[in-house]
Amino acid sequence: MEKNSKIYVAGHRGMVGSAIVRELTRQGYNNIITRTHSQLDLTRQAAVEQFFEHERPEYVFLAAAKVGGIVANQNALADFMYQNMILEMNVIHAAWQNGCKKLEFLGSSCIYPRLAPQPMPESCLLTGSLEQTNEAYALAKISGLKYCEYLNRQYGTDYISVMPTNLYGPNDNYHPEHSHVLLALIHRFHEAKVEGRAEVTCWGDGSPLREFLYVDDLANLCVFLMNNYSGNETVNAGTGKELTIKALTELVAKVIGYEGRILWDTTRPNGTPRKLLDVSKATNLGWTYRTELEDGIRLAYQDFLNNPMRAER
Ligand SMILES: NC(=O)c1ccc[n+]([C@@H]2O[C@H](COP(=O)([O-])OP(=O)(O)OC[C@H]3O[C@@H](n4cnc5c(N)ncnc54)[C@H](OP(=O)(O)O)[C@@H]3O)[C@@H](O)[C@H]2O)c1
């Protein structure tokens, strides 16, 4: 990308899209175009075609998606599949038809099989059954990354995809059914501290292992890949480091300054025992994450406090 290349970031008000805009701006890219959801509904094919014909962006980061947690996914399987699939197909197809030089598609690690080897390499895609709870979302994401691959193979385009692990950071969305584990913990412990509660009870036994990437690091990788990677296989985005939910919980409590007791309700489900991405591909390309978890949690907590809407709920 040149500094004045026309770059469209789809989903720029979301957690990932806003981080990509911050990173592009930080690196001096000065011709970024955006549209809010209400200005351009990406599920409307005619509107998307019109937008691309008119703007003809040279580069596209596709970070718009209908996103949600387990409950939201389970309750709306059809909506998750329909909206994500239509949105992706509209954007990728219109980009290609209007001469977009390179497109980067954002997916998620839930595209990998439920029983994938740990850490999960990119090559395990489509080698087994998916997790049932988010199958619809995962199938839509797999279709998007496969459509990029098929355009490359049939028409010689240079469209790539990236699959992030659990993300956290500014603009994370707080909603009881949609929030991500780290923001949910921040919210919980912040409330417990403010209300002076003596104990906080968490679900499960705290043993599952998880990986977390600060969203600004993901954005840095996205820009890096746009400039340095071409290929049909996706690229995993993570730190390659994992910790137990118990250790994560203690870290969040420490950052927030909550001094009460942490209890574990072992009658509640634990979820998958381990979920870690193999990040050797990104590492071999010369990229690595920068933000250590404790520092990132501090930044995410600051963002939470700076957003009174979230902190009050
Ligand atoms: N956050 C994570 O932990 C995580 C982890 C792995 C992968 N990812 C991937 O990263 C991508 C972005 O996720 P995110 O966390 O940034 O989600 P997000 O905060 O919910 O942002 C998604 C954005 O897309 C927009 N959007 C949704 N439907 C649209 C439509 N029909 N037309 C136009 N805009 C639309 C939303 O606008 P409205 O809010 O106005 O609808 C929102 O601004 C997704 O592909 C997701 O799978 C995220």
The ligand as a Tripos MOL2 file, in Angstrom:
@<TRIPOS>MOLECULE
LIG
   48    52     1     0     0
SMALL
NO_CHARGES

@<TRIPOS>ATOM
      1 N1        -13.6260   -9.5140   18.9940 N.am      1 LIG1
      2 C1        -13.0640  -10.7140   18.9910 C.2       1 LIG1
      3 O1        -12.7040  -11.2940   20.0260 O.2       1 LIG1
      4 C2        -12.7850  -11.3820   17.6870 C.ar      1 LIG1
      5 C3        -12.0630  -12.5340   17.7170 C.ar      1 LIG1
      6 C4        -11.7840  -13.1720   16.5470 C.ar      1 LIG1
      7 C5        -12.2400  -12.6390   15.3520 C.ar      1 LIG1
      8 N2        -12.9480  -11.4940   15.3150 N.ar      1 LIG1
      9 C6        -13.4280  -11.0290   14.0010 C.3       1 LIG1
     10 O2        -13.1790   -9.6700   13.7340 O.3       1 LIG1
     11 C7        -14.2400   -9.1290   12.9470 C.3       1 LIG1
     12 C8        -14.7880   -7.8840   13.5970 C.3       1 LIG1
     13 O3        -15.1810   -8.1890   14.9190 O.3       1 LIG1
     14 P1        -15.4050   -7.0700   16.0360 P.3       1 LIG1
     15 O4        -15.1010   -7.6980   17.3410 O.co2     1 LIG1
     16 O5        -14.7060   -5.8130   15.6240 O.co2     1 LIG1
     17 O6        -16.9880   -6.8700   15.9330 O.3       1 LIG1
     18 P2        -17.8540   -5.5710   16.2700 P.3       1 LIG1
     19 O7        -17.1700   -4.7530   17.3150 O.co2     1 LIG1
     20 O8        -19.2330   -6.0490   16.5100 O.co2     1 LIG1
     21 O9        -17.8090   -4.7520   14.8980 O.3       1 LIG1
     22 C9        -18.4510   -5.2040   13.7320 C.3       1 LIG1
     23 C10       -18.8160   -4.0030   12.9160 C.3       1 LIG1
     24 O10       -19.4790   -4.4410   11.7140 O.3       1 LIG1
     25 C11       -20.6020   -3.6080   11.4850 C.3       1 LIG1
     26 N3        -21.6340   -4.3000   10.7420 N.ar      1 LIG1
     27 C12       -22.2930   -5.4390   11.0890 C.ar      1 LIG1
     28 N4        -23.2200   -5.7460   10.1530 N.ar      1 LIG1
     29 C13       -23.1520   -4.7730    9.2030 C.ar      1 LIG1
     30 C14       -23.8570   -4.5310    8.0020 C.ar      1 LIG1
     31 N5        -24.8350   -5.3460    7.5850 N.pl3     1 LIG1
     32 N6        -23.5340   -3.4380    7.2800 N.ar      1 LIG1
     33 C15       -22.5730   -2.5890    7.6990 C.ar      1 LIG1
     34 N7        -21.8570   -2.7770    8.8270 N.ar      1 LIG1
     35 C16       -22.1520   -3.8560    9.5690 C.ar      1 LIG1
     36 C17       -21.1020   -3.2600   12.8760 C.3       1 LIG1
     37 O11       -21.9000   -2.1080   12.8370 O.3       1 LIG1
     38 P3        -23.1540   -2.0230   13.8460 P.3       1 LIG1
     39 O12       -22.6060   -2.1780   15.2270 O.co2     1 LIG1
     40 O13       -23.7400   -0.6830   13.5520 O.co2     1 LIG1
     41 O14       -24.0660   -3.1680   13.4520 O.co2     1 LIG1
     42 C18       -19.7780   -3.0470   13.6260 C.3       1 LIG1
     43 O15       -19.3030   -1.7350   13.4880 O.3       1 LIG1
     44 C19       -15.2870  -10.2490   12.8050 C.3       1 LIG1
     45 O16       -15.1290  -10.8740   11.5590 O.3       1 LIG1
     46 C20       -14.9250  -11.2060   13.9010 C.3       1 LIG1
     47 O17       -15.2100  -12.5380   13.5690 O.3       1 LIG1
     48 C21       -13.2470  -10.8380   16.4630 C.ar      1 LIG1
@<TRIPOS>BOND
     1     1     2 1
     2     2     3 2
     3     2     4 1
     4     4     5 ar
     5     4    48 ar
     6     5     6 ar
     7     6     7 ar
     8     7     8 ar
     9     8     9 1
    10     8    48 ar
    11     9    10 1
    12     9    46 1
    13    10    11 1
    14    11    12 1
    15    11    44 1
    16    12    13 1
    17    13    14 1
    18    14    15 2
    19    14    16 1
    20    14    17 1
    21    17    18 1
    22    18    19 2
    23    18    20 1
    24    18    21 1
    25    21    22 1
    26    22    23 1
    27    23    24 1
    28    23    42 1
    29    24    25 1
    30    25    26 1
    31    25    36 1
    32    26    27 ar
    33    26    35 ar
    34    27    28 ar
    35    28    29 ar
    36    29    30 ar
    37    29    35 ar
    38    30    31 1
    39    30    32 ar
    40    32    33 ar
    41    33    34 ar
    42    34    35 ar
    43    36    37 1
    44    36    42 1
    45    37    38 1
    46    38    39 2
    47    38    40 1
    48    38    41 1
    49    42    43 1
    50    44    45 1
    51    44    46 1
    52    46    47 1
@<TRIPOS>SUBSTRUCTURE
     1 LIG1         1 GROUP 0 **** ****
